[in-house]
Amino acid sequence: MSAKWIMFNSPDILYVITDLDGAILKQNDFFKEYASHIRPKNFSEIVGHEPDNDDLVAAVEKAKLNRGERVRCYLTTKQKNLALKFNDWGIYCMASHLHFVGIPMIDVTSVTAHEYEKQKKLLEDLRFDISHDFRQPVASSKALTKLILESDDTDKDSDRELLRMLEESIEKTDQAIHMLAKKAGRQL
């Protein structure tokens, strides 16, 4: 197996051959799929972030000067959803062709943004649960405890009623904790 065969048949490596002006002559199936929404005729058409154009031009010029040596370049690729995918490209100039060998990189920023939104929603739900399901029974427990402690009355029936109400309030708090734990278990 030749290196060229491996490049054209790799499901993990982006491979493009262009002329010296960047017009695409050949591309592997992975690159065709990866850039299908763009349908580039020239390699520079895949660049998704304006400052990357200057980096690409500089890397191609360096590759032309250092024929056969790898020149590394990081580029972003435009996506259908307006997101950007990051790629690490090796650019080689051989004879009258440019060879672009790319490795797609994990888009950490979008993963982080997605996870951030998920965590933000969970925190909002938690805040709502705490403010509605916990505050009322805790406030009631606090008030009832204060009444019992400050009571000068030695009326056992009155104290029992206050203790029963306190127990009810504590039970509501316990139920809210169990519901929140169950909800958190489903979310994780």
Secondary structure, DSSP 8 states (H G I E B T S, - for coil): --HHHHHHH-SS-EEEEEETT-BEEEE-HHHHHHTTTT--SBGGGGB-SHHHHHHHHHHHHHHHHTTTS-EEEEEEEE-TTS-EEEEEEEEEEETTEEEEEEEEE--HHHHHHHHHHHHHHHHHHHHHHIIIIIHHHHHHHHHHHHHHHH-----HHHHHHHHHHHHHHHHHHHHHHHHHHHHHHHH-
